[in-house]
Amino acid sequence: MRTASNFAVFSTGLLRSCSLAVLGVVLGASLASPAAAQTSEDQYKLALRSYFLGVREYNLVTFGDFTRANGATGTDTWGAVAVGGNFDFAMTTLVNESKYSPRDTVLPDGTYRSRASDPEVLINGELVPRVGGGSFELGNLGDKSFAINPAKNNSRFFWDSSQSRYTYGTPENRGAYFVAASNPETAWTTATNNLARDGWSIDAMNPVMNRTQDLLRAHAQTGVTITPDGDANNLKGNVSVASGSIGYWNISTSSLDDYKVLTFDVPSNSVLVVNLSANGGDVIPSSLQTAVLNGSESRILWNISMTPSSNQSYASTLTFEGSSLVFWGSVLAPDVDIVGNRIIQGQVLANSFALGNNELHMAYFQPTMDLVIPEPATCAAIAGGLALAFAVWRKRRGATQDVAA
């Protein structure tokens, strides 16, 4: 049972970390307010912070499935992945964390987002091999770098002592198997007991990320300069943000199609939020090339909102085309089913992700933290809300005890 003193300690800890749970409450209150249009810039900073804390050091976070697009040959995923649904391991995805060492990212206020203790592959659903086989290889990962849901997987695999590997237990899929870096049997046992993280879960992330998206996309376009170049048949755009600021560019996929080249220049002390509105079935075309200057990809967040199509075959799908091209920047798309036929160089949070004829590359969303830390008044408001909630909780608890007595 949580005592009053425990609650106080709990509240203090949340305030110090401005944790994802607290951010979700604050963002929800911002959206529910009749004066939402007058949301302070501090609350937009909280929204950026919630994305930063939410994705942790994962390259990919999905609330649904992580699969391979039909007929696709893409195989390589840089960085770590957290999958809320099923994982199609017939794609032989190699999670190559050796390119990016686990680290703690410390904020100026002393809080941090950690990935050092996280598994590099976290699967909340099922490992799903395709008919005819396929392997899931942990590559250079340690045994503790893998976590799965035992309730959905333990009865579906059997230990093949002759091959020293776990094999999928149906006749048509006997060729499918799981292998680990060292001892597969130990790795499997460790994985099924390693799903819980330190207060972070994909399920808890879902509503917070949806509120984060709604708040960011409500921001008016400001702080960004788009300088056109070329004619209508070869339109280029130079997208820049002023030093020390957060820029917002609001655009639709149909308007994005007008450009042939987009070059982003986001200074090291700035952030660019691209509020991209899409319809189900839309495509980021291969005719669009993107480029960045001075490492801008680590300071770009594509906030992609989806208007679903009535055609269920692509109801909430957005496809990135251009197998030899790179899409620069991180992605917030909690309601979007992404098909990645283009290299995405950034962290991706989506409803689902289908790896196409390409790879998923890594670039941490790493804004200047001064831009995503709210003013003291905002944190004071959070503190006041927690104090009020505690007072109400304590009063109701006392009333319940009096009735019970």
N, C-alpha and C positions, 0 to 999 in steps of 0.2 A: 504494500500500500504506500502511496506517495504521501508523505507527511508535509506539514506546512513548511518546515525548514528545507526539506528536499525540493519542494516546489520553488522556494526562493532561490536555491542554488541553481536549479534547472533554468529559471528565468534569467538569472544573471549570466549563465553560460550562453544562453541564446543571444542576449544583448551584446555580449563581448564578441561573439562570432558573427552576429547579424545573419544567423543561419538560414538555410533554405526554407525551413518551416515558418520562421518569423517573416521572411520576405514574402512568402505566399500569402500570409494573412494580410500584410500591409498592401500588397499589390491588389488583392481581392477587394479590400476596402476602397482603394483608389478607384477601381472600376465600378463599384456599386454606388459610389457617391453621385448625387445629382450634379455636382460640380466637377464631374470627371474631366470636362474640357479645360478646367482650370488646374489640372494636376501640376504640382510643382516639379521643377527640373530635378529636384532631389529624388522624387519617386521614379523618374525615368532612369536615374542613376542606379536606384535599387533594382530596377528591372535588368539592367546590364549586369549588375553584380550577381543576380540570381542565375543568369545564364553561365557566367564565369564559374560560380560555385557548383552549379548543377552538373555540368559536363565533366567536372573534375579533370583528370588527365586522359580521359577516354577520347580516342579518335572518332569513334562511332557509338552513339547511344540510340537504340530504337525501342519504342514501346511495343511494337509488333515484331514481325519476322525479319531476319537477315538471310536473304537467299541469293541465288544466282539467277539472273534473267535467262529465260529459255534460249538455249543455243549459245549462250555467252561463254567466253573463254577467259575472262578476267579471273585472276587467282590471288593476287597479292594485296594484303591490307597492312599498311604501316600503322604501328601504334596498337593500342588496346581497344577492345570492343565490349560493350555491355548490351545484351540482347534481351528485351522483355518477352519476346515470343519465341518462335522456333528458329533453329539454326540449321541451314542446309549445308552440311559439311561435305557434300559431294564436290564442292568447289575447291577443296583442298586449300583452304585459306591458311596462309602462313602469317601469323601475327608477329611481325618483326620489330619487337621493342628495342632491339639492340641499336637501332638507328636513333632512338630517343630515350635516354636514360630516365627512369622514374625519378621524380623530384617532388619537393614541396614548394609551392609558390606562396611566398609570404607577402601579405598586404601591409601597407604602411601602418594600419591600426593594430597590427600584431596577429590578426587572424590569418588563416591560410586555407588553401584547398590542397588536399593531399591525394596522391595516387600511389605512394610507395607501398601501402599495405593492401591495395586493391588487386584482385586477380586480373590478369591481362585478358582473359576471356571469361565473361560472366554470362551464363545462359539461364534465363528464368523459365524457358519452355523446354522443348524437346530437341535433341540432336536428331536430325532427319536426313538419313542417307537416301539417295535416289535409287530406284530400281536398277540393278546391274552393278552396284558397288560404289566405290569412292572412299577416300580416306580423309580423316581429320587429323592433322599433324600439329602438335604443339611446337615443333621446331626447337628453338633454343630456349624455350620457357622452362622454368622450374616446376616441380610438381604442385606447388602451392599457388601457381599463377593461373589456375583453371578452376572454375566453380560452375556447377550445374545443379538443377533441381532434381533431387533423388527420386521424388514421388513420380516424376514424369519420365525417368530414364532407367532406373535400376533394373526393372523387369524386362527391358527391351534389348539389353546387351548381355552377353555371356563371356566368361573368361576362357580364352583359347590358349591353354597352356603350351601347346605345341608351337604356337606362333608368338607367345608372350604378348598378347594384345587382346583387347576387348573387341568382340565382333557382334554386329547387329544380328539379332536372333530371329530372323525369318528366312525361309528358304530362298525367296527371290532376291534377298539382299545379303547373302552370306559373304559377298565380296567386300562389303563395307566394314570398315574397322576404325578403331581409335588407337593412336599411338602417342606416346609421351617422350619427353627428352631423356628420362632415365628409367624408372621402374613404372610401367604403365599400370600395374595392379595397384601399387601404392598411390599413384597419381589419381586414379579413379576414386579410390576411397577418400582421399583428401579432398577431391573436388566436390563430392557430395556432402561434405561437412563444412564447406567454405563459402556458402552462398551469402550469409549475413555480413553486411559491411557495417561500418561504424555510424549507424544512424541514417545511412543513405540507402535508398532503394528506388528502383525504376518506377514502381507503382506510385510512390510518394512524389516523384518528380513530375508525373503527368499533369496534374492540375496546376502545379506551380508554373510549369513551362507554358501552358496555355494562357494563364493570366499574364505571364511575362510578355508573350507575343501580342496579346490584345492591347496591353498598355503601350508598347513600343510603336505599334502600327497606328495608334491614335495620334501620334505626334505629327505636327505639321512639318512640311518640308522646310528645312532651315539649315544654315551653316554649311551648305555645300554649293560648289560652283561647277556647272557642267559646261565646258567650252566645246562647241561643235567644230568639226574640221572636215573638209571634203564636201562632196555634193550628196544629193539624196540617194544616189546609187552606190556610194561608197562612204557612208557617213561614219565618222569617227567621233568619239567623245572623250575628252579629258576630264576626269572627275576628281576634284580636289576639295580638301577640307582645310579650314584655317587652323593655324597652330594653336594648340591648347584648347580645342573645342570638340564638341560632339556634333557631327553633321548628320542630317536625316535626308535621304533621297527617297521619295515615294514614286514608284513606277510600276507599271503592269508588264506582264510578259509580252503583250502585243506591242507595247511601245519599245520594249527592249529589242524586239525584232528589227526595229528600224536601224539599229547600229551594226556596223561590221567589226569595229574595234572599240573597246572601252579600256582606257588606261587609268588606273587608280593611283593617286598620290595622297597618302594619308600620313602626315608627320608623326614622328615617334611619340609625341605627346597629345595625340588626337585619336578619335574613334569615328568611324563611318558606319551608320546603320542604314542598310538598303531595305526599305519596306517594299517588298515585291509581292504584288497581288497576282494570283494565278487561277486559272480555271482547270477543272479536271480534264486531263488529256493534253494539256499544254506541253510545249517542248522548248527547251533552251537550244536553239538551232546550232548546227555545226558551222553556219555562216558567221556566227558571232565569236570573235576572239577577245579574250581578256588578257590584260597585262598589269603588272604592279611595279611601282617604283619604291626603292628603299625599304623593302620588307613590309610593304603595306598590308600584305595578306593577314598578318597577325593582329591587325587593328580594324578589320572589316567584318561585319556581321550581317549576313543576308537573312532578314526576317521574312520568311515566305509564308503567306497566308493563302488558304485554298478555298475556292468556291466549288463544291463538288458538282460533277456532271451527273445527269440522270442515267447516263450509260454506265452500267455497273462494271463493265470490263476495264474502264479506266476512270472510275468515279473521282478519285483523289490523287491521280498519278501525275507527276511532273518528271519528264525525261530530259536528262542532260546529254545531248548529242555532241559528237566530235571526238572520236577515239584518240586522236593525236594531240588534242588540245587540253588546256588546264583551266579549270574554273577556280578562281582565287578567292579565298576568304572562308570563314566559318559559316555554318548554316543553322538556323533555328526554324524548324518546320514540323511542329508536333502533330499536325493533322495531314501531313503530306506523305504520300508513298513515292519515294524517289527511285528512279531507275538511273543508275550511274553508268552511262556509256561514255563519260568523259572523266578524266582525272579531276578529283576535287581536292584541292590543296588547302585543307582546313579541318576543324572539328565539325562533325555533323550530328545533329539531333533531329530525328525524324520519326514519323509513325512507323514506317518500314523502309527498308533499303534493299534493292535488288542490284547486285554487282553485275555490270554489263561487261562489254569487251574492253575492260580497262582495270585500273587499280584505284584504291583509295589511299591518298597520301596524307601526310601529317603536317600541320602547322598550328601550333597552339594559339587560341584566341588570347592575346596577351596585351590588353589595353593598358595605358597608363593608369595606375590604380587611383590616383587622385581624382580621376574623372568618374569613377564608379563608386566612390565612397561618399555617402550623403553628409550634409551638414549636421552639426550636433543637434539642431532643433528637430530634425527628422528622427534621430535615434531617441531623443527625449520623448517624442510622441509615441514611439514604439514602447518605451518604458512605461509611459502612462497607461497605454492600452493593456499591457501585461499586468500592471498593478490593479487596474479596474477588474480585469478578468479574474485575478486571484481573489479580490475582495468578494466578488459574486460567488465564486466557487466555494470560498470558506463559509459564507453565509448559508448557501444551500446545503452544504455538508452538515453544518450545525443544525439546521432545521430538520434534515433527514434523521440525524441521530436523536433529536428530541422526540420525533414521532415514533422511532423504533423503541425508545425507552418507555 
